Amino acid sequence: MIDREPGAPERILAALLEARAGHAITIDRMWRIETVLQPILKARRYPSLEALVVALASDADRQLVDEVVDALINHETYFFRDPKLYEDLDQVALEQLRERRAAPPAVACRSGRSGAARGRSLIHWR
């Protein structure tokens, strides 16, 4: 974690991420930049973020740009965007829950709403 204001390299890399992927890094999360780019810095033998930014600006290695953007993207939410997981949830987990329930849940309704409320309840139960 950096204990200083983000410098030019961090701001340039944050701007690159926003331009290429639409992800914005707030000032309080700029410490992530140096942390997640350490493997690239080591693998490519860049001594600092400044050297990495110079290499990115040279436009000689488009693969480097892709690697940097991919590393900067926060992948923690991928679970929520994976359609296969939702299909499994619907087809396996929810189906097992439906099988365990032999009868639809009891529906208690106030006067004047009984028909519609029971119908909604049964629709949501399916």
DAPE-V210141 format. One line per field, one symbol per residue. phi: phi as a letter, one per 20 degrees, with the letter a starting at -180 (. if undefined). burial: # if it has 24 or more other C-alpha atoms within 12 Angstrom, else .. Layout:
BEGIN
phi = ???
burial = ???
END
This chain:
BEGIN
phi = .edcffeggffffffffffecmeddfgfdfffgfffegffgffemefbfgffffffffmecfffgffffffffeefeggfdegfffffffedffffffffefcfffddcefncgfffffffffffg
burial = .....#..#########......##....#####.##..##.......#..##.##.......##.###.###.....................................................
END
